[in-house]
Amino acid sequence: SDGFWLKLEYDDKGNKVYEERSNGYWEIQKYDDKGREIYFEHSDGYWRKREWGYNGYRIYYENSNGDIDDRR
């Protein structure tokens, strides 16, 4: 064994909400009440946000690279 380990956490709906690796990498995800991703971030500094409309279509998207798609 090389000492690598991986820690995963899931919410009560089975969505992955956290990942951590022995090399220092990590991820965080958040979801709305319908299980759609609304936030993602990882240790390299990248993040993204999403908003969803009542019809299930994405109405807003933004990320740390400066990309924005606003359909509100």
Secondary structure, DSSP 8 states (H G I E B T S, - for coil): -----EEEEE-TTS-EEEEEETTS-EEEEEE-TTS-EEEEEETTS-EEEEEE-TTS-EEEEEETTS-EEE--
